[in-house]
């Protein structure tokens, strides 16, 4: 999972489609690959993809697409028999695309064989109704990023609990201590922190308004009310505002994932990478599992070449290259043994966090759970709605519009 792109970046995919380059070539020897990574990562993925085609004896056409537009545009294209041969899909999209018949069942292919090297959490995201529809690309988790110079000047350590944050916040300028991004994915560590969740898939019960969920989300609101944190007033620009505040030194800490490191290091504030600290999210215990998988479009004319392409891209060797150069977390256990990966400070910081991730509900409605959560979370943080009332309303929305087969508590 990664944050929504800016409007300018989102228009990038529109331009690609308008130019007539948004679909399979129909050539069995050419793989069209939609890369949903950010600008700081896309060059490395393009380079490795091109090498895979060159060494594998097929052509690869990489099309960079905006993450926040990719799912809807892929569904529209694939329903019409168009679109890429291979998509870099968020882990939360796989079950939905599988149920809709828009990606291939890979169970009988080499891609579903010998999966013991993959980490269990990302591997689970590739399954739907007992079949395999994807191959794990990268996994991720959320962590506390902190400005080492600011914390050292204030004479404080990264907080291990939210109570510790409230204690040290005055030394860091009160609400300049932490920026709370009000995007939905960033609500999950708070939601989980007291044992809450979105759903209980075993009992088919909606859990987002359980007492545990309410207590967890209330922690975020309490930090704002105590003047120990700040947030954005406008939800669509929350992530951009958070990044700007952190890279300018206006706030000392943020919660973010490994995908963001490359962008932070491009700023003057973190031109010296040693100034960027990474620690567990205070008091959360677990982070939501995130990341991306490779899927192959149903009806692709380049299925054989696409299978070879995904095998190459997801190999331990190429996962190690990506991890060493970008700090992204491999999904293969053996990739972590590569010396360059082991020495990468970002991977070293995130590896134990990724091993303790909280499973998300791998159901077709996974992605649909997040949008209404975004609205509720922003309303809670802004003070427009009380936490319990907002989550009760969210639970009703889930039952009426997202998972009607699930019971309210």
N, C-alpha and C positions, 0 to 999 in steps of 0.2 A: 504494500500500500504506500502510495506517496500522495502529497498534497495536490490540490488542483492547480492547473497552470494559470498563468495570467491570461487576460483576454487576447493579448497580442500573440502569445504562444499558441493559444487555442485556435486562432485563425490559420495557423500553419497547416493543419490538416485540410481545412477547406480549400486552401490553395493547391495542395497536392491533388485532391480529388478533382478540382476544377480543371487542372492541367491534364487530366486524363491518365494520371500515374497512380491511381489508387486501387489497383486490382491486379489479379493474376494475369500473367502474359498469355496463358494458354499454352505455353511451351513446356513440355514435360522435363526439359533440361534446364529450366530457369526457375529458381525459387524467389518469389516476392515475399520479403520479410518486413512486417511492420514493427519497428522498434519504438517502444513507448518510453524509453529512458529519457532523462533530462539532457540538456545541452552539454553539461559537464561530463557526461558519460558516453554520449552517442558516438563520439569519435572512436573510442576504444571498441565498442560493440561493432561498429561498421568495419573496422580494420580486421577484427577476428572473423566476422561473417564473410568478408571477402576472401580471407585466407582459407576458410573452410571450403568455399566454392572452388578456389584454385586447386587445392590439393585433392578435392573429392571428384573433380571432373564434371562439375555442373556450374552454372552461372547463378549468382545471387544479386538481386536488386534490393537494396535496403531503402526503405522509405521511413523517414522519421515522422512520427505522428504524435500529437498531443495526448498525454495520458488521459486527461479528463474528457476528451472527445472520442477516444478510441473505442470504447465498448459500444456506444450507440452507433457509431459509424461502421464498425465491423458488423454488427447485427443487420443493419440496413443493407450493406453490401452483400453479405453472405446469404441473406434471404433471397437475393436476386441472382445467386450463383456467381457473384463477383467477390472481390476482396483479396486479401493477401493469401498466400499459401501457408505461411506461418505467422502467428501473432504472438507477441510477448504480452501475455495476459496477466492481470492481477490475480493472485490466488483466489480471491473471492468471486471471480467471474466464471471459473471452470464449470461448476455444477450447473449454472444457469445456461451456459452455451451448450453443454452436453444435453440437458433436458430438451433444449430447443432444436436439437439435431444439427447444430451449426459447426460442430467440430467432430473429428474422427475418433472412433473408439480405437485406441491403440493397443488393446489387450493382447491381440495376436501378433504384434509386431516386435521387432528387436528392442523397441523403446520401453516395453513393459517387462523385459527380461532382465535378470540380474540387477535388481534395484536395492540390494542390501547396502550399497555404499551411500545411499541417500539418507539424510537425517529424517527421523520419523515424522516430525511436524510438517515440514514442507511436502513430504511424500504423500501425506494424508490428503492434502489439498488437491491432488491430481485424480482422486477417485470420485465416482458417482455410481451409486447402486451396484457396487461390487466390480465395476469396470474401470479401466485406466484411460483417461482422456488427455493427459498432459504429462510433461516432464519438468521437474523443478529446475528453475534457472538460478535465482538468488533467494535467500531468505533475509528477514530483517526483524528488528525489534526497536523499541523506543528507549531512549536513554536521556539522562540529564546532561546537557552540554553547558559548560561553564567557562567563563573568562578567568583564566588563572591569575592574570595580573590584577584584576579587580578584587578577587577574593583574597589574594595575598595582601593587597594594600589595606583591605578591611580587617585583616587578621582573622579570617574565618576559613573553615573547611567546607567542602560540598556537603549539604545537609543529607542525612540518611533518612530522615522522617520529615513530614510536612510541619510538625511542631518545631523541629529544629530550624526549618526555613523561617517560620514566624519569629523565632528568637533572634536570628541573625539579620533579618531584613532591615532593621533600622541602621545597621552598620553599612548596608549596601544601598542606602537611599530610599528605604521604604518600598514603594511599589516598583522601584527600579531593580529589585532583587530578581524577579522572575516575570517572564511574559507567558501567559497561558493562551495558547492558540485555541480558538473556539471551534475549530473544525472537528467533525465527528470522530475521526480515528483517534484524535488526541484526548477525547473524553474517556476512552476505554481503560487506560490505566487507573483513572479515578474510579470508574464504575467497578472494576475488578478489585480494588484495594481493600474492600470490606467483604469480599465474597460474592459480589453481585455479578450479573451477566445479562446478556440480551435475551437469550432463550435457554430453556432446558430442553434439548432435543430428545432426550430419552423419554421424558414424561410428556413431551409436546406441550409445554407450559411456557407462557410469556413471563420472563423474569426481570424485565427492565425496570419495573416499578416495585420490586421487592424491597423490604426494609434495608437489605444489604446494599442494593444498588443506590437507593436514595442516600444512605449515609456516605457512600463513596463519592458520589457526584457533589454532595453538599460540601465536601472538603475543598473542592476547587472554589466554590462560591465563598466559603469562609475565608480563604486566603485573600481574595479580592476585598472582602469587607474589612479585613484586618489591615489593609494597606500594605500587605506583603507581596502583592503581585498586581499586574495589570493585564488587560486584554484589549482586543480591538472592538470598536463600536460597530464597525461594518463587517459583517461575516464574510462576504466574498473576498475581501482583501486581508483577512486575518493572518494567513501564513506569510504573505509578502511583508506585511507590517512587522510581524515577529522577526523575520530575517533581518529587516532593515534596522530594527532596534538593537538586535544582538551584534551585528557587524559594525554598527556605529558606536558601540559601547554604551548605549542608552539603557540597556538592561544587562545584568550580569549572568543570567541563566535562562535557558529555554529547554523545552523537551522536543527532541527530534530524532530522526533515524539516520542510519549510515549513508543513505543516498544524499543527504544534505552536506556531508563533510566537504566534498569537492568544491561546492559553491562557497561555503564559509571560508575555506582556505584561499579563495580568490580575493577576499577582502583585505584591506589594509590592516584591519584590526587583528587578523589571524594570518598575516603574511609569514609570521613565524609560527609554524604548525605547533610548536611546543606550547603556545599560549592557549590552545583549545583543549580543555579538559573534558573527559567523558566519564560519567559515573552512572550507577543505577538510578532509575526514577525513584525519588524518595517514597518510601513506604508502600510502593505499589506491589512489591513481591514478584509480580509477573507482568510481562508486556504482551500486548496482542501480537500474535504471529502475523507476519506480513511477508511480502515478497512477490515474486513473479514466476510464472510457468510458461513453457512453450506449448502451444496447441497448433494442430494442423487443421485447416479448413475442410469441412465435409465437401466433397466434390472437386477438390483440387486436382488439376491435371498433372501436377508435379509431386504426387504423393511419394514416389520412390526417392526422388531427390530431396524432398522435404524431410523424410525420415533420416537420410544420411546427414542432412544439415543439422537437424536437432541433435543427433548423436554427437556430431562434432562440437556444436556450441555448448552442449551440456557435459562434455568430457571433463575429467578431473584436471587435465592439463589446461584447458581453456578457462575453466572456473578459477584455477589458481592464477592465471594471467589477469583475469578481471579483478580478483580480490587484491592482488599485489599492486595493481595500478590504480584502482579506484576505491579500495577499502570496502567493497561490497562483500557480503557474507556468502561463501559457497554453500551449496546444498549437499555437496559430497563430502563425506568424512575425510577421505584421503586427500582432498585438496588442502586441508588445513596442515598437512604434514610437509607441504612444500616450504622450504626455508624462507622464500620471499614473502609467503603468506604469513608464516609464523612471526616474522619480524615486522609486519605491518601494524602500527600502533592502533589503528582504527579497528581492524579485525580482532586484535588482541583484546581491546576494550569491550567489543560487542559480543565476542564469542560466548562468554558465560551467560550473557543476557538472552541471547538467542536460544540457549539450551533450556531456558526457563520460561518459555513463552506460553501464553494462555491460548488454547485452541479456540478458533472461531467456529460458528456453526456452518459446516460445509454442506449447505443446502442451496438449491437454486435461487432462493430469495436472499442470499447473503448480502449482495450489494444493495438490495432494496431496503435492508434494515438500517443502512447508514444515513441515507438522506433525511428521513424524518428525525433521526437522532441528532443530526446537525442542527436542525431548526430548534429542537427542544433544548439542546445544550447552550446554544447562543442566547436563547430567551432566559435561561436560568442564570447564566453569567452576567447578563445585562441587567438582571433584576426585574425583568418584565413579568416573569412568572416564578412562583415558589417551586422549589425543587420537587417535592412530592407531587404537587398538582401537575406539573409539566410532565413528569414521568408517567403518571396515571393516564394523562391524555395520550402520551406516546404509546403506551400499552394498548389502548383502545384503537389507535391508528394501526398498530401492528395486526391486531385481530381482524379489523374490518378490511384492510387494504393490502397487507403483506402476507401474513400467515393465518388465514381464516380457520385453519384446522387446529390451531393451538388454543389452549384454554387460558383465560385470565386467572390470576391468582385470587 
